[in-house]
Amino acid sequence: MLSAFDRQEPPLPQREIVTKELASLFGALSHPHRVRIVEELRGGERDVNQLAEILDCSHSRVSQHLTLLKAHRLVTPRREGRHVYYSLAEPRVARWVLEGLDFTEAALLQPGRIREAMANAREEWGE
């Protein structure tokens, strides 16, 4: 009888590997605060205190979100003394998030308030 260490699991098909990676990325962006963090970092690096103030949530909560974004290689930290500043590891992700508005607008019948909020976000986040 083969032990668990002796058994070789068949390799995952490439599509399965890729889809799991994409699902993981989408999961990292599945919270409104994390989407906002990505958008705020589009304008340059920020520390946890700045992000907590912008998001109107606790320092520890922002740190948890940043830890998850860092684990998914979406943000990178830079230490300066006692402060840690975060920036986007790949700035294109902010543009990608903005492009997500196109899908949201097309997929939903928007009441006026949501449509207006999306137009405002597009204007503020646009380049």
Summary of the structure (lengths in Angstrom):
residues: 127
radius of gyration: 18.8
end to end distance: 62.5
largest distance: 65.9
contacts: 296
relative contact order: 0.11
helix: 61%
strand: 11%
